[in-house]
Amino acid sequence: MTLAERLVQAMARIPAQDLLTGDGVEPHEVTGPSTAAAVLVPVTDRAEPGVILTQRTDTLRNHAGQVAFPGGRADPGDIDLVATALREAEEEIGLPPRAVTVVGLADRYRTVTGFEVTPVLGVIPPDLPLTAAEAEVAALFEVPLSFLLDPAHHHRVSAPWRGRTRHFYEILWNDRRIWGATAAMIVNLSRRLQWAA
């Protein structure tokens, strides 16, 4: 069975736990309609699969400096959210869309900044020569899929935000801090996939 086939089967399972739907923003704090966005969750097809993540530059308007999946807002020319995720991954990390075997859509997540993000799970060949777009991506790195999906690495933390305490997840990998929406989407994938290496 291929990695893509394993992931398709795992995506079809009913989650073992409730899924996270958003950043915990109160309804009165939502300031308008959400903006459709998509990210690619690029899983490397190797004996020990990994996931490619980006470190965003400090100059971006939204989520500056954070670890993220490649992705962004939907453009009018995108035929669907899969096209959005593939286009953004090509723009941000030089990943050719033809190199991605799309597994399917994961569970949507609403960010505190008003984005309704749909993760697109895809399998890519290992060791592709990827190139970070300097204006958006400060660094690329790969984290083992089994590490990301292990609930033991999902830490629930809190911090003050706009006069109240906000709770969120973080995942620490070497010197990287994966938190906020990206960590929440990983937690959802963990609950959905119930992955065993």
FIKE-821527 format. One line per 2 residues: number of its first residue (from 1); their letters; for each residue x, y, z of N, C-alpha, C. Coordinates in pm, whole numbers. Each point is the difference from the previous one (the first is absolute). Layout:
residues N
NUM) A) X,Y,Z,X,Y,Z,X,Y,Z ~ ...
***
This chain:
residues 197
1) MT) 84,-119,0,-84,119,0,89,125,0 ~ -30,94,-87,80,122,-7,-33,92,118
3) LA) 89,97,21,-24,98,105,-129,76,-26 ~ -23,39,-125,-124,73,-34,-122,-85,32
5) ER) 3,-128,-31,-113,-89,30,-22,-13,150 ~ 109,-11,76,-11,-6,147,-66,126,55
7) LV) 40,115,-55,-56,126,48,-147,15,-39 ~ -36,-45,-120,-141,4,-41,-85,-82,96
9) QA) 45,-120,33,-74,-85,94,-10,66,138 ~ 111,58,44,0,63,132,-91,123,4
11) MA) -6,75,-110,-86,119,-5,-148,-36,6 ~ -34,-121,-40,-140,-42,-2,-52,-39,138
13) RI) 91,-17,96,-42,-40,135,-74,112,71 ~ -87,-38,90,-65,97,88,102,37,108
15) PA) 18,129,26,101,41,99,-26,-62,137 ~ 109,-32,69,-10,-57,134,-45,105,101
17) QD) 26,127,-28,-36,109,90,-63,112,-80 ~ -59,95,73,-55,118,-67,112,76,-71
19) LL) -36,61,-112,95,78,-76,-6,147,41 ~ 111,68,-15,8,143,28,-54,75,-122
21) TG) -85,101,23,-62,71,-112,55,140,-21 ~ 62,57,102,50,136,-16,79,45,120
23) DG) 50,122,-8,90,55,100,-67,40,131 ~ -127,-35,18,-67,32,125,-45,144,9
25) VE) -22,62,-114,-46,139,-2,-149,3,32 ~ -39,91,86,-141,15,34,-76,59,-120
27) PH) -127,-37,-16,-77,50,-116,4,152,-14 ~ -5,75,111,1,147,-10,136,55,-44
29) EV) 105,-84,4,132,45,-42,24,-20,-150 ~ -88,-74,-66,14,-22,-143,-42,128,-71
31) TG) 88,53,-83,-22,132,-59,-31,-8,-149 ~ -83,-92,-40,-37,-7,-141,7,-141,-52
33) PS) -28,-14,-129,1,-135,-57,141,-57,-4 ~ 8,-130,4,131,-65,-5,54,3,-142
35) TA) 130,-13,-11,68,-5,-129,42,-144,-26 ~ -41,-55,-114,36,-138,-33,150,-10,-27
37) AA) 59,-103,56,143,-25,-18,24,-150,2 ~ 115,-40,-49,36,-142,2,151,-12,20
39) VL) 37,-107,67,142,-32,18,23,-141,-49 ~ 122,-25,-45,38,-135,-39,76,-64,115
41) VP) -39,-122,36,74,-79,98,81,-100,-82 ~ 125,36,-37,79,-85,-89,75,-108,78
43) VT) -45,-124,-17,58,-115,69,99,-67,-95 ~ 123,-15,45,104,-60,-84,-14,-152,-1
45) DR) 7,-56,-118,-19,-145,-20,133,-71,22 ~ 28,-29,125,121,-75,37,-37,-101,108
47) AE) 93,-88,34,-28,-104,99,-52,61,130 ~ 59,110,42,-49,77,115,-49,133,-56
49) PG) -128,10,-35,-50,123,-64,23,123,86 ~ 21,112,-67,14,128,68,-101,99,-55
51) VI) -5,117,61,-88,107,-46,86,125,-19 ~ -14,63,-116,73,123,-29,-76,118,62
53) LT) 72,79,78,-56,121,61,88,119,-37 ~ -58,119,12,74,122,-28,7,87,125
55) QR) 106,78,6,10,107,100,-25,128,-78 ~ -107,71,32,-37,120,-73,95,115,34
57) TD) 17,91,-94,87,114,26,-63,92,104 ~ 83,81,62,-48,93,103,-70,122,-59
59) TL) 2,15,-132,-57,119,-63,-143,-18,-49 ~ -55,-121,12,-136,-24,-50,-104,66,90
61) RN) -113,40,-60,-106,68,76,-71,-97,95 ~ -27,-123,-47,-70,-99,83,95,-112,39
63) HA) 1,-33,128,75,-115,52,151,10,-28 ~ 53,120,8,143,21,-25,85,-85,93
65) GQ) 103,-62,-56,96,-77,79,-47,-136,46 ~ -125,-32,-23,-53,-127,50,33,-117,-92
67) VA) -5,-118,57,11,-123,-78,-136,-28,-62 ~ 0,-38,-127,-125,-21,-71,15,-105,-109
69) FP) -112,-50,-45,-3,-77,-123,4,99,-116 ~ 53,-38,-116,-12,91,-114,-146,18,-37
71) GG) -40,123,-25,-139,26,-35,-36,145,15 ~ -127,30,-26,-46,136,11,-143,16,-47
73) RA) -40,123,-21,-139,30,-35,-31,-47,-141 ~ -127,-35,-20,-47,-42,-132,-4,121,-93
75) DP) 41,-21,-124,-8,102,-104,-121,-28,-88 ~ -58,104,-61,-115,-22,-89,30,-100,-113
77) GD) 123,-9,-44,36,-92,-108,17,-145,42 ~ -2,-28,131,14,-138,48,-133,-74,-22
79) ID) 8,-116,-61,-125,-74,-26,-58,-60,127 ~ 85,-28,98,-45,-53,129,112,19,102
81) LV) -23,-48,122,100,19,105,123,-87,-19 ~ -14,-112,-70,118,-80,-34,92,83,-90
83) AT) -60,67,-99,79,86,-90,68,112,78 ~ -70,55,100,59,105,85,123,-54,71
85) AL) -13,-115,64,111,-56,77,119,-32,-91 ~ -28,-58,-117,109,-36,-93,67,125,-56
87) RE) -78,102,-35,57,124,-52,88,67,105 ~ -51,8,121,76,65,108,128,-77,32
89) AE) -7,-134,-1,121,-79,27,104,20,-109 ~ -46,14,-125,96,26,-108,62,138,18
91) EE) -81,100,35,51,136,18,94,10,119 ~ -34,-67,110,77,18,124,124,-88,9
93) IG) -10,-125,-48,114,-91,19,45,-67,-131 ~ -55,44,-113,42,-55,-128,-41,-144,-23
95) LP) -109,-43,63,-47,-138,-14,-88,-10,-124 ~ 41,-76,-103,-82,-12,-120,-131,-73,31
97) PR) -114,54,-41,-128,-67,28,-4,-145,-51 ~ 65,-27,-112,-2,-136,-56,74,-101,89
99) AV) 81,50,94,73,-89,91,-83,-43,120 ~ -120,56,13,-84,-25,118,-110,-101,-34
101) TV) -7,-106,77,-115,-92,-6,-97,46,108 ~ -110,60,-42,-96,54,97,-76,-116,64
103) VG) 2,-3,133,-69,-103,77,-144,44,28 ~ -17,127,36,-134,51,28,4,121,89
105) LA) -119,52,28,-15,117,85,-14,-43,145 ~ 70,70,87,-14,-25,143,-99,101,57
107) DR) -9,6,131,-103,78,68,34,148,4 ~ -98,84,-40,19,146,-3,24,55,140
109) YR) 73,112,1,34,64,126,-7,152,-18 ~ -67,68,92,-11,147,-7,104,65,89
111) TV) 79,89,-58,104,67,76,-53,128,64 ~ 74,46,97,-38,123,70,7,120,-95
113) TG) 74,-13,-110,12,109,-97,-108,-7,-108 ~ -96,-91,14,-115,-3,-89,12,-88,-123
115) FE) 99,-87,-3,14,-92,-113,-69,-132,32 ~ -73,-53,-96,-60,-133,9,92,-90,-82
117) VT) 86,-74,70,109,-73,-65,-36,-147,-20 ~ 13,-46,-123,-20,-142,-31,136,-64,-27
119) PV) 42,-95,85,124,-71,-29,-23,-103,-111 ~ 94,-5,-94,-3,-98,-108,117,-95,23
121) LG) -32,-126,25,102,-99,28,52,-56,-131 ~ 132,0,-17,59,-50,-123,131,-74,27
123) VI) 34,-91,-88,124,-75,10,93,50,-110 ~ 127,23,38,99,46,-97,123,-91,4
125) PP) 75,-8,-110,123,-78,1,98,56,103 ~ 83,-85,58,98,50,97,111,78,-70
127) DL) 59,90,75,122,70,-42,-15,80,-129 ~ -119,55,-23,-17,91,-114,84,125,24
129) PL) 54,59,-104,74,125,17,-96,118,14 ~ -37,32,121,-95,108,27,75,130,26
131) TA) -62,111,-37,63,131,15,-97,96,67 ~ 43,58,111,-85,94,74,-10,133,-74
133) AE) -123,53,-10,-22,134,-56,45,100,106 ~ 104,76,-30,65,85,100,-95,99,68
135) AE) -98,50,-73,-89,101,57,-95,-58,104 ~ -26,-131,-6,-99,-61,88,57,-104,95
137) VA) 101,-73,-43,48,-117,74,145,19,40 ~ 24,0,130,136,15,52,76,-132,-3
139) AL) -72,-113,18,66,-131,4,-101,-110,-27 ~ 51,-113,-48,-77,-123,-20,62,-107,88
141) FE) -84,-88,55,54,-112,76,-101,-114,-1 ~ 47,-119,33,-85,-119,-2,-4,-61,140
143) VP) -120,-36,43,-20,-62,131,-62,-138,-23 ~ 47,-103,70,-61,-133,-18,-150,3,26
145) LS) -77,-61,-89,-145,-6,15,-38,-64,133 ~ 69,-106,36,-34,-70,125,20,92,122
147) FL) 101,88,-5,22,94,110,-115,100,8 ~ -37,57,-116,-106,100,-1,-134,-57,47
149) LD) -29,-123,-38,-131,-57,30,-8,-67,137 ~ 111,-6,71,2,-62,133,-59,98,102
151) PA) -115,-33,62,-63,92,97,91,38,116 ~ 103,-79,28,92,34,109,75,130,-28
153) HH) 6,41,-127,72,122,-36,-94,121,-15 ~ -128,-18,24,-99,108,-14,-22,63,137
155) HR) 58,114,21,-7,66,131,-103,113,-4 ~ -95,-5,93,-100,107,9,57,107,90
157) VS) 9,122,-52,59,111,74,-96,119,-7 ~ 34,106,70,-85,120,-3,87,124,3
159) AP) -61,109,-46,69,129,0,-106,109,0 ~ 33,119,55,-96,110,-5,-17,51,-143
161) WR) -123,33,-37,-30,53,-134,-121,89,9 ~ 16,128,-34,-109,98,1,-79,-3,131
163) GR) 72,-1,110,-64,11,130,-56,-129,58 ~ 24,-111,-65,-46,-127,59,102,-109,-30
165) TR) -20,-114,62,92,-111,-19,-44,-83,-119 ~ 92,-23,-91,-28,-82,-118,75,-132,15
167) HF) -70,-111,-28,60,-133,8,28,-50,-141 ~ 112,-66,-16,38,-52,-131,100,-114,19
169) YE) 32,-67,-110,96,-109,3,135,46,-53 ~ 105,-64,50,132,19,-58,69,-136,-5
171) IL) 88,-13,-99,80,-120,-20,143,48,-15 ~ 90,-53,79,140,43,-4,82,-106,-74
173) WN) 69,45,-105,85,-91,-79,137,66,-13 ~ 102,-61,63,133,58,3,-11,145,44
175) DR) 43,96,-84,-7,141,40,-122,69,-57 ~ -97,-76,-51,-120,58,-61,-120,-11,94
177) RI) -79,105,0,-125,3,77,-116,6,-98 ~ -75,-107,-8,-118,-9,-87,-119,26,91
179) WG) -76,105,-29,-109,34,91,-115,62,-77 ~ -106,32,75,-116,67,-60,-73,-89,-99
181) AT) -40,60,-112,-83,-71,-98,71,-121,-59 ~ 130,12,-27,73,-113,-58,2,-117,98
183) AA) 28,27,126,-1,-108,99,-140,-59,14 ~ -102,85,-2,-138,-49,12,-36,-91,-117
185) MI) 43,36,-121,-29,-86,-115,74,-133,11 ~ 120,3,58,74,-125,23,-72,-85,105
187) VN) -48,63,107,-77,-72,102,-122,-66,-66 ~ -71,73,-85,-115,-57,-70,40,-118,-87
189) LS) 111,13,-72,47,-112,-83,32,-121,87 ~ 60,25,116,32,-110,91,-126,-72,45
191) RR) -104,77,32,-125,-59,46,-74,-69,-114 ~ 13,53,-121,-64,-57,-117,72,-127,-46
193) LQ) 132,6,-9,76,-109,-63,26,-116,96 ~ 16,32,131,37,-105,97,117,-79,-56
195) WA) 105,72,-39,111,-54,-76,94,-83,85 ~ 39,-113,-54,105,-82,62,108,-20,-104
197) A) 122,28,35,111,-10,-96,23,-143,-44
***
